[in-house]
Amino acid sequence: MSKFIIEGGNALNGEITVAGNKNAALPIIAATVLTDEPCIIENLPIIRDVQAMLAILDDLGKTITQLSPHSYQISNSINKTQLNKELSGSLRASILYLGALLASSGKVVMSPPGGCVIGRRNIDCHLEVISAMGAKFKIEDRLYSAELTKLKPARIFLKEASVTATENAMLLAAVTSGETIIENAACEPHVADLADVLGKMGATVIGGGTNQIHIKGQKKLSGFHHRVMPDHIEAGTFAIAAACTQGKMIIHDACKKHLYMTIYYLKNMGVELKFLNENTLSVSPSKLVPNIKIIKVGVWPGFPTDLMSPMIVLATQAEGTTLCHDWMYESRMFFVDKLIAMGAQITQCDPHRVLVTGPTKLKGKTLSSPDIRAGIALVIAALSATGTGEIDRVELIDKGYENIVLRLNKVGAEIQKVND
């Protein structure tokens, strides 16, 4: 176990570059199972989830060659269809191998996927996808197993716009003769990035990044060379951190077209920011006064649920009362007791909503990170606080943020990572 020791009260000033998009990297890594040809992926973030996803590939028999700190070549064929229990249990994205292995080998055996516990996240949507496309599923001895009887195209209406269920449907459709149509598909930028990759591999994909995706597959797909898009969640996180600490920060690789709703809410919280070009965001010290009374997550292009935890910290530093509402995950708000311990004025209305009144002077405390996004929110809170804060279980933060201590220290933070 490791912990961060953070000296609060320092403004974050300087320039920082956004890493590759974690949620784009993981399905693209899974897509390499669909071909035996070499695949080169650039701009992979150096995070625990990416390393776990690559470790699963290695265990399946793929050859993994690191070309640079952020680039890998993945080649050769898999030699088994059962996922390593420990590896698949370490991250939620292992569910993407359900579609990938069914597409490449016609069967898969895996343990229930792991990852952060922020609410009930069942796999019903995934089962509806694979069933519609010809697979049978069963649970035996606490293992999931699925096998294709006959792979067939389908018209699939997802009961919820699940990102990973959409991606599993895309992976299967990419090797299916005929046209598969995915309706109520997830529209996030990382879904569009996967669509781009599948197109490079030889499938015809129309509508990636919209709620209706048409895919005409090819039985044999080719290798690809692809650069993972920047992470808009990380860009928003850095902007919030700068605003909370009253810093002046230039954020590179902050893709403007992926940040419209995030920027809308930040501006309405009083944050002074502007785009210097389509991929460079400038944040300046500002008086935080909310011109909006409610911040509510939504399906894309709505406000992303992964930024709600940092946004709650921002609300503690803004003058007035803000209602923060995340209807997607019933445990997203359960970290606010830690902010209250730091001095925040927060009332939890129910599992999905909190009322935040500010501004409050936070004080450094010894706390524990409950998940990736709450963990980075606690880091921002500690940076904004007076005194010394400690955050343990930071391995969870490392699952989603690359070299966060080094990168934040370069812009004025004082964070030390200590291994117990």
C-alpha positions in Angstrom: 0.0 0.0 0.0 1.1 3.6 -0.7 0.0 7.0 0.4 0.4 10.6 -0.7 1.6 13.3 1.7 0.4 16.6 0.5 1.3 20.1 1.7 -1.7 22.3 0.9 -2.0 26.0 0.0 0.1 26.1 -3.1 -1.4 27.5 -6.3 -0.8 25.3 -9.4 1.0 27.4 -12.0 2.6 26.3 -15.2 2.0 24.0 -18.1 0.8 20.5 -18.1 0.0 18.0 -20.9 -3.0 15.7 -20.9 -2.2 11.9 -21.1 -3.8 9.4 -23.5 -7.5 8.6 -22.8 -7.7 5.6 -20.5 -11.2 4.7 -21.6 -10.1 4.8 -25.3 -6.9 2.8 -24.7 -8.6 -0.2 -23.0 -11.1 -1.2 -25.8 -8.4 -0.6 -28.4 -6.1 -3.0 -26.6 -8.9 -5.5 -26.5 -9.4 -5.0 -30.3 -5.9 -6.4 -31.0 -7.4 -9.9 -30.2 -9.3 -9.7 -33.5 -6.2 -10.0 -35.6 -2.9 -11.9 -35.7 -1.2 -9.1 -37.5 1.0 -6.5 -35.7 -0.9 -3.6 -34.1 0.9 -0.5 -32.9 -0.8 1.7 -30.3 0.7 5.1 -29.4 0.0 7.5 -26.6 -1.0 4.8 -24.1 -1.2 6.3 -20.6 1.2 4.8 -18.1 -1.4 3.6 -15.6 -2.3 0.5 -13.7 -5.4 -0.3 -15.8 -3.5 -0.2 -19.1 -0.8 -2.4 -17.6 -3.4 -4.9 -16.4 -5.1 -5.0 -19.8 -1.7 -5.7 -21.5 -0.9 -8.3 -18.9 -4.2 -10.1 -19.8 -3.1 -10.1 -23.5 0.3 -11.4 -22.6 -1.3 -14.2 -20.6 -3.6 -15.1 -23.6 -0.5 -15.6 -25.7 0.0 -12.3 -27.5 3.5 -10.9 -28.0 3.8 -7.5 -26.3 6.7 -5.3 -27.3 7.2 -1.8 -25.8 8.5 0.6 -28.4 8.7 3.7 -26.2 7.2 4.6 -22.8 3.8 5.3 -24.3 3.9 3.0 -27.4 3.4 -0.8 -27.8 3.4 -3.3 -30.6 1.0 -6.2 -30.1 1.3 -9.2 -32.4 0.8 -12.9 -33.0 -2.3 -15.0 -32.0 -3.9 -16.0 -28.7 -3.5 -19.5 -27.5 -6.3 -19.8 -25.0 -9.7 -18.3 -24.3 -9.9 -18.3 -20.5 -8.9 -15.1 -18.7 -6.5 -15.1 -15.7 -8.8 -14.8 -12.7 -6.5 -12.4 -10.8 -5.9 -10.1 -13.8 -9.5 -9.9 -14.9 -10.6 -9.3 -11.4 -8.4 -6.2 -11.1 -10.3 -4.0 -13.6 -13.8 -3.5 -14.9 -12.6 -3.2 -18.5 -11.7 -6.9 -18.6 -15.4 -7.3 -19.7 -14.2 -6.1 -23.1 -12.5 -9.4 -23.7 -16.0 -11.0 -23.6 -16.7 -9.5 -27.0 -13.1 -9.7 -28.3 -12.6 -13.4 -27.5 -16.0 -14.4 -28.8 -15.2 -12.5 -32.0 -11.8 -14.1 -32.5 -12.3 -17.6 -31.1 -16.0 -18.1 -30.5 -15.8 -18.8 -26.8 -14.6 -17.2 -23.6 -14.3 -18.1 -19.9 -13.7 -15.4 -17.3 -14.2 -14.3 -13.7 -16.6 -11.4 -13.0 -14.7 -8.2 -13.9 -13.3 -6.1 -11.0 -12.6 -2.4 -10.7 -13.8 0.5 -8.6 -16.9 -0.1 -6.5 -19.1 3.0 -7.2 -22.4 1.2 -7.5 -24.1 -1.8 -9.1 -22.7 -2.3 -12.5 -24.2 -5.6 -13.8 -23.5 -7.1 -17.2 -27.1 -7.5 -18.5 -26.5 -5.2 -21.5 -23.5 -7.2 -22.5 -25.4 -10.5 -22.3 -28.2 -9.0 -24.5 -25.6 -8.0 -27.0 -23.8 -11.4 -27.3 -27.2 -13.2 -27.2 -28.5 -11.1 -30.1 -25.4 -12.0 -32.1 -25.6 -15.8 -31.5 -23.9 -16.6 -28.2 -25.0 -18.6 -25.3 -24.0 -17.6 -21.8 -23.9 -19.5 -18.5 -22.4 -19.1 -15.0 -20.6 -22.2 -13.4 -18.4 -22.3 -10.4 -18.4 -18.5 -10.2 -17.1 -18.3 -13.8 -18.7 -16.6 -16.7 -18.6 -18.6 -19.9 -20.0 -17.8 -23.4 -19.9 -19.6 -26.7 -21.0 -18.7 -30.1 -23.4 -21.1 -31.9 -23.5 -19.0 -35.0 -22.2 -15.5 -35.3 -24.9 -13.4 -37.0 -25.5 -9.7 -37.6 -28.2 -8.1 -35.5 -30.1 -4.9 -34.9 -29.4 -4.2 -31.2 -31.2 -1.7 -29.1 -29.3 -1.2 -25.8 -31.6 -0.7 -22.8 -29.0 1.8 -21.5 -26.3 3.6 -23.4 -23.5 1.6 -21.8 -20.0 2.4 -23.1 -18.5 -1.0 -22.7 -21.6 -2.9 -23.9 -21.5 -0.6 -27.0 -17.9 -1.5 -27.5 -18.4 -5.2 -27.0 -21.1 -5.1 -29.7 -18.7 -3.2 -32.0 -15.9 -5.8 -31.5 -18.3 -8.6 -32.4 -19.8 -6.8 -35.3 -16.4 -6.0 -36.8 -15.9 -9.7 -37.7 -19.5 -10.4 -38.6 -20.6 -10.7 -42.2 -23.6 -8.5 -43.0 -24.6 -5.3 -41.2 -25.1 -4.9 -37.5 -26.9 -1.8 -36.2 -26.4 -0.7 -32.6 -29.1 1.7 -31.4 -29.1 3.8 -28.2 -25.3 3.4 -28.5 -22.9 5.2 -26.2 -21.7 8.4 -27.9 -18.5 9.2 -25.9 -15.3 10.2 -27.7 -13.6 7.0 -26.8 -16.3 5.0 -28.6 -15.5 7.0 -31.7 -11.8 6.2 -31.2 -12.6 2.5 -31.2 -14.7 3.0 -34.3 -11.7 4.6 -36.0 -9.5 1.6 -35.1 -12.0 -0.9 -36.3 -12.2 1.0 -39.6 -8.4 0.8 -39.9 -8.6 -2.9 -39.4 -11.0 -3.4 -42.3 -14.5 -3.1 -40.9 -16.9 -0.5 -42.3 -18.1 1.6 -39.4 -20.6 4.5 -39.8 -21.8 6.6 -36.9 -19.1 6.0 -34.3 -19.7 8.7 -31.6 -23.4 8.8 -32.4 -26.3 6.9 -30.9 -26.8 4.7 -34.0 -23.7 2.8 -35.2 -23.8 0.7 -38.5 -21.0 -1.9 -38.9 -20.3 -4.2 -41.8 -17.7 -6.7 -40.6 -14.9 -8.7 -42.2 -14.0 -12.2 -41.2 -10.3 -11.4 -41.4 -9.2 -8.1 -40.0 -5.7 -6.5 -40.4 -3.3 -4.9 -38.0 -3.4 -1.1 -37.4 -1.3 1.8 -36.3 -3.2 4.2 -34.0 -2.6 7.1 -31.6 -5.0 7.1 -28.6 -6.8 10.4 -28.2 -6.2 12.7 -25.2 -8.2 12.2 -22.0 -10.9 14.8 -21.7 -11.6 13.7 -18.1 -8.0 14.4 -17.2 -8.1 17.8 -18.9 -11.2 18.7 -16.9 -9.5 17.4 -13.7 -6.5 19.7 -14.2 -8.7 22.7 -14.9 -10.6 22.1 -11.7 -7.4 21.6 -9.7 -6.1 25.0 -11.1 -9.3 26.7 -10.2 -9.5 25.3 -6.7 -5.9 26.4 -5.9 -6.3 29.8 -7.7 -3.5 28.9 -10.1 -2.7 29.9 -13.6 -2.3 26.8 -15.8 -1.9 26.1 -19.5 -3.3 22.6 -20.3 -2.0 21.1 -23.6 -3.9 18.3 -25.5 -7.2 19.6 -24.0 -9.4 18.8 -27.0 -12.0 21.6 -27.2 -14.7 19.6 -28.9 -14.7 17.0 -26.1 -15.0 19.7 -23.3 -18.0 21.8 -24.2 -20.2 20.7 -21.3 -17.3 20.7 -18.8 -16.4 24.2 -19.9 -20.0 25.3 -19.6 -20.2 24.2 -16.0 -16.8 25.6 -15.1 -17.6 29.0 -16.5 -20.9 29.0 -14.7 -19.0 28.3 -11.5 -17.0 31.5 -12.1 -13.8 29.9 -13.5 -11.9 32.1 -15.9 -10.7 30.1 -18.8 -10.2 30.3 -22.5 -8.9 28.1 -25.4 -5.7 29.4 -26.9 -6.3 27.0 -29.8 -8.4 23.9 -30.4 -6.2 21.8 -28.1 -4.8 24.3 -25.5 -6.8 25.5 -22.5 -5.8 28.4 -20.3 -7.1 28.6 -16.7 -6.7 31.8 -14.6 -7.2 32.7 -11.0 -10.8 33.7 -10.5 -13.6 34.5 -8.0 -15.7 31.3 -7.7 -19.3 32.3 -7.6 -21.8 29.8 -9.1 -24.2 31.3 -11.7 -25.9 27.9 -11.8 -27.6 26.1 -8.9 -27.4 22.5 -10.0 -24.6 20.4 -11.6 -26.1 17.2 -13.1 -24.3 14.4 -14.9 -25.7 13.2 -18.2 -25.1 10.8 -21.0 -22.7 12.2 -23.6 -22.5 15.0 -24.5 -23.8 15.8 -21.0 -21.5 16.5 -18.0 -19.4 13.4 -17.4 -19.9 11.3 -14.3 -16.1 10.9 -13.9 -15.8 14.6 -13.2 -18.5 14.8 -10.6 -16.2 14.1 -7.6 -13.6 16.8 -8.5 -16.5 19.2 -9.3 -17.9 18.7 -5.7 -14.5 19.9 -4.4 -14.7 23.0 -6.7 -18.2 23.7 -5.2 -16.7 23.8 -1.7 -14.5 26.7 -2.8 -17.3 28.7 -4.5 -19.5 31.3 -2.8 -23.1 30.0 -2.5 -24.9 26.7 -2.5 -24.7 24.2 -5.3 -26.7 20.9 -5.8 -24.5 18.2 -7.3 -26.5 15.3 -8.8 -25.1 12.0 -10.2 -28.0 9.7 -11.0 -25.8 7.1 -12.7 -24.0 5.6 -9.7 -25.5 5.3 -6.2 -22.1 5.2 -4.5 -20.5 8.2 -6.3 -21.3 10.6 -3.4 -20.2 8.4 -0.6 -16.8 10.0 -0.4 -18.1 13.4 0.8 -17.8 12.4 4.4 -14.1 12.8 3.9 -14.5 16.4 2.6 -16.8 17.1 5.6 -14.0 15.9 7.8 -11.8 18.5 6.1 -14.2 21.2 7.0 -16.6 21.3 3.9 -20.2 22.2 4.4 -22.0 19.4 2.6 -25.4 17.8 3.1 -26.0 14.4 1.5 -29.7 14.4 0.4 -29.7 10.8 -0.8 -27.3 8.4 -2.5 -27.3 10.5 -5.7 -27.4 14.2 -4.5 -25.4 16.5 -2.2 -25.8 20.2 -1.4 -22.5 22.0 -1.1 -22.2 25.4 0.5 -19.0 27.5 0.2 -16.5 28.8 0.3 -14.9 26.8 3.1 -11.3 26.7 4.2 -10.4 23.0 4.1 -7.9 21.5 6.5 -5.5 18.7 5.6 -6.5 15.3 7.1 -5.5 11.7 6.9 -8.0 10.0 4.5 -8.4 6.9 2.3 -9.1 6.9 -1.4 -12.3 4.9 -2.2 -12.0 4.9 -6.0 -10.1 6.5 -8.9 -12.3 9.6 -9.3 -12.9 10.2 -5.6 -9.2 9.7 -5.0 -8.2 12.5 -7.4 -10.9 14.7 -5.9 -9.3 14.2 -2.4 -5.9 15.1 -3.9 -7.4 18.4 -5.2 -9.0 19.0 -1.9 -5.7 18.5 -0.1 -3.9 20.8 -2.5 -6.6 23.4 -1.7 -6.4 22.9 2.0 -4.2 24.4 4.7 -1.7 22.1 6.5 -0.6 18.6 5.6 -2.9 15.9 4.2 -2.4 12.2 3.8 -4.2 10.0 1.4 -3.7 6.3 1.4 -4.8 3.5 -1.0 -3.4 5.7 -3.8 -3.0 2.6 -6.0 -6.6 3.3 -7.0 -5.6 6.7 -8.2 -2.7 5.2 -10.1 -5.2 3.1 -12.0 -6.4 6.2 -13.9 -3.8 9.0 -13.7 -0.3 8.7 -15.1 2.6 9.8 -12.9 0.3 12.2 -11.1 2.8 13.1 -8.3 5.6 14.0 -10.8 3.3 15.9 -13.1 1.5 18.0 -10.4 4.8 18.7 -8.6 6.1 20.3 -11.8 3.3 22.8 -11.7 3.8 23.8 -8.0 2.2 21.0 -5.9 4.0 19.5 -2.9 3.2 15.8 -3.0 5.3 13.0 -1.8 4.5 9.4 -2.5 5.4 7.0 0.4 5.3 3.2 0.1 4.3 1.5 3.3 
